[in-house]
Amino acid sequence: MKLEEIKTKLNEYVGKKVTIKYNLGRNKFEEYDVRIKELYNNVFLVELDNNENKEIKSFSYTDIITKTIKINY
């Protein structure tokens, strides 16, 4: 997948819920139910959908290219 394709795909889902599976290495994963908040040139922001407090995390587009994260739309 190319960078422009990733940005276009993510732009379709701004404000919508997706699931991100984050590869921590050594067969360890974290899974987040998030809402895509904002897109920037090099990173995008997501807001975790937990009820206690709103946490914002950022990921780079290269995380998707290198398969560090996987997004299920």
C-alpha angles and dihedrals in degrees: 000000000000127000095249091050090053093049092048092049093048091047089061090058101045107136093014130108120257136162120242121199110199118202110218093179131251091062093301119134138178119204123204132187101213144164115229104239111177140353124218134177097273106010142031129213126225130189118218115233100224119133101227102061136348110250121190122207129183129215132181125234089239088064086068094045093049090044094239086133131027121202122208108200 
